[in-house]
Amino acid sequence: MSSQSTVYDELGVPTVINCAGEQTRISGTLMRPEAADAMRRAANAYVHLGDLQSRAGELITEATGAEAGYVTNGAASALTLGTAACIADNDYEVMNTLPRTDDVPDEVVIPCAHRNEYEVAYRVAGARLVSAGMNDLGNGLESVEPWEVAAAITDSTAAVTYVDRPHNQLSLQSVIDVAHERDVPVIVDAAAELPPTENLRRYIDVGADLVAFSGGKAVRGPQTTGILAGRAELVQSVALQHLPSGTHEDLWDPPRSLIDPDSVPGMPRHGIGRPMKVGKEELVGLIRALELFLEEDESEVLREWNERASFLMKKLREIDGLVVSVCNEDEPDTVTVLHVGLESTEELDIETLIRRLRAENPRIFVGEQTLNQGVFRIVPKTLTTDEARHVVDRIRAHVIDFEG
Ligand SMILES: *Cc1c(COP(=O)(O)O)cnc(C)c1O
């Protein structure tokens, strides 16, 4: 591993070797060096944030095929701002009371199978969540049918949300169809659904009104960025509630690609997006990262990840006491993820092993989502080859130590 000292060494904070994939609490992904460099250079001059958002919007529009695009403070903030746009549209009176939503439709319908811990993002905007469908008790039923989404839509509905995951049964198209029949917009949470790059366009192509991606996961932009793409009217509402105005009313000159000043009564007040500021450095970093993400050869990146997975599997299988398997063999076009189990001894069980790896310096984080099944996960995406070697050595050291 690199013996170069890091800024974290200077601060006395241990670094992490990330075997867990893109996880925010261990700081997402490593930003592309070109994006980090662009951020540093962004700090050298002032710029009007409206002009810069407008430029970012152009790129997002090209990349997604949407009418308009906007850079937010993470995908979660894109969901909050998108929800605020669906509730307030371009009504300043409503904007000025959010997150209070007296007398306006404020329900966001969510298929029950899509409920997840990020839904606080909708509530921050003032939304009340309404579940559609029922949970399946193992009968093999689909937990949510399109008619159940339709039945949950009422005069109080502001939006329907759809959280895209690879194993969704309910189709996005069916949800869009029932929502649009009632003139209700559909927000798609696709925060972690890149790659494949084609997903940038897929949701807009099938008619989603707004879609949110994380800028700090596979795009490898600044960790605090998100991408919102969708209908111009809704993105205008987002810009009205997010872009700082704060000038003399007569001098208000919003970026025309995002806001048509003739369509609104005048300059807006700071909206609900104000506490979710996006700075020039983040905007520039995201733009550069997205450009590079679009140019990247996806199959080459996947090949590299899977080579690292093969190396890890081979080396870990040589360690007595470990049981290593591929958890997603049936998905040839996705990154190989390993499940690692341990023949527990009195001294070492799997949880203790995970804790001990985390207590090292650098701290080694394996994925713990599968701990209830008695295994941990290794995702090769966020590791270098040197780090992969180090991880194998350290796991071996712990397992052998406690066997002997
Ligand atoms: C990561 C994630 C988010 C949040 O994205 P940020 O860019 O970290 O704000 C939201 N929803 C889902 C499904 C996610 O995986």
The ligand as a Gaussian input file, in Angstrom:
#p B3LYP/6-31G(d) Opt

LIG

0 1
 C      -27.490000       6.367000      -1.443000
 C      -28.973000       6.444000      -1.591000
 C      -29.656000       7.641000      -1.364000
 C      -28.947000       8.896000      -0.879000
 O      -28.010000       9.388000      -1.793000
 P      -27.018000      10.564000      -1.332000
 O      -26.383000      11.018000      -2.607000
 O      -26.063000       9.968000      -0.358000
 O      -27.858000      11.630000      -0.711000
 C      -31.023000       7.665000      -1.556000
 N      -31.694000       6.557000      -1.930000
 C      -31.082000       5.383000      -2.171000
 C      -31.886000       4.207000      -2.614000
 C      -29.695000       5.274000      -1.989000
 O      -29.063000       4.111000      -2.216000

